[in-house]
Amino acid sequence: MFSQVKQDIEVIFERDPAAKSVLEVILNYPGLHAVLIHRFTHKLHKKGFFVLARFISQISRWLTGIEIHPGAKIGKGLFIDHGMGVVIGETAEVGDNVTLYQGVTLGGTGKEKGKRHPTIGDNAVVSTGAKVLGSITIGNNVKIGAGSVVLRNVPDNCTVVGVPGKIVIREGKRLSDMTISDIDLQHGNLPDPVQEMILCMQRKIDRLELRISEMEETKHVHQNL
């Protein structure tokens, strides 16, 4: 148990440059508190103490602003940065070394029973306000942009942005041998597919205007002959 706590604290130092001391992390990081409490409630849930586990998880939600259902499966090295508004559903599965920012939802859709929440692969980064919904699988080393809504499976080594989420980068470099310290947390400078489409349309308009201008010049020359 203590080794797990030690690892959870080390993860924060790996990914948050604002962390100054172990005491600061223990006292002031609600993401750490939520993860530690979840590990306890998950054990209760597995042993059949469903009501008690859920009750403790609701106390944790009230204290931290982070709601993790006791039934959710959390891997090693989960880092919840700030965390206010994070929701992880009952059948969600989160892999190793995953980073979640504030406002992230790993939610279900509909009233179906069984697996109805997403599975997040190892080394994934889910940015602020992103929603990953339904029984879908997000691959390893995936980066999901802020505010995105992901409703379909995402393969390994992809970057997803937009509503609904679309893959804008696939098979990026230096992902195959990624370690904890290699996880790319630069989620504030992601591709903007809307802006790219506007630029593409502008280029087409420029070409059309040039073509029309050439045709008008040709017509004017013919008229003068």
Disulfide bonds with the S-S distance in Angstrom:
none
